[in-house]
């Protein structure tokens, strides 16, 4: 089973997604892309890394979270 990254960003492009997906795969991660501001419990429940704006109410659900990167 791959480790999970959830990315919720508004500025991604198909090219950027492809590069991130490729790099993550080499490191044993799977990226779940979520529309910015549409993050749900299932998007954070099993992710180790979250990139984007994580709604504070969902932080409690991120039980596997090791790294939070937000602006």
C-alpha positions in Angstrom: 0.0 0.0 0.0 1.3 3.4 -1.0 1.7 6.2 1.5 -0.6 9.1 0.9 -0.2 12.8 0.0 -3.2 15.0 -0.3 -2.8 18.2 -2.4 -5.5 20.8 -2.3 -4.2 23.7 -4.4 -5.8 26.1 -6.8 -2.7 26.8 -8.9 -1.8 23.4 -10.3 -1.6 22.5 -13.9 -1.7 19.1 -15.6 2.1 19.3 -16.2 2.8 20.1 -12.5 0.5 17.3 -11.4 2.4 14.9 -13.7 5.8 15.9 -12.3 4.6 15.7 -8.7 2.9 12.4 -9.2 6.1 11.0 -10.8 8.3 12.2 -8.0 5.9 11.0 -5.3 5.7 7.5 -6.9 9.5 7.2 -6.8 9.3 7.8 -3.1 6.5 5.4 -2.5 3.7 7.9 -2.2 0.3 8.3 -4.0 -1.0 11.8 -4.5 -4.7 12.5 -4.0 -5.6 15.8 -5.8 -8.5 17.7 -4.3 -10.1 20.9 -5.4 -9.0 23.8 -3.3 -11.5 24.5 -0.5 -13.3 21.2 -1.1 -11.4 19.1 1.3 -13.4 16.3 3.0 -12.7 13.9 5.9 -11.8 11.1 3.6 -9.1 13.3 2.0 -7.2 13.8 5.2 -8.0 10.6 7.2 -5.0 8.5 5.9 -2.6 11.1 4.4 0.9 11.5 5.8 1.4 14.8 4.0 -1.1 17.5 3.3 -0.3 20.4 0.9 -2.7 23.2 0.7 -5.2 24.9 3.0 -6.5 22.3 5.5 -9.7 23.4 7.2 -9.0 23.6 10.9 -12.2 21.5 11.6 -10.6 18.6 9.7 -7.3 18.6 11.4 -8.6 16.3 14.1 -9.4 13.7 11.3 -5.8 13.7 10.0 -4.6 11.0 12.4 -1.7 9.9 10.1 -0.5 13.4 9.3 3.3 14.0 9.7 3.7 17.0 7.5 1.4 20.0 6.9 2.4 22.5 4.2 0.1 25.4 3.8 0.5 29.1 2.8 
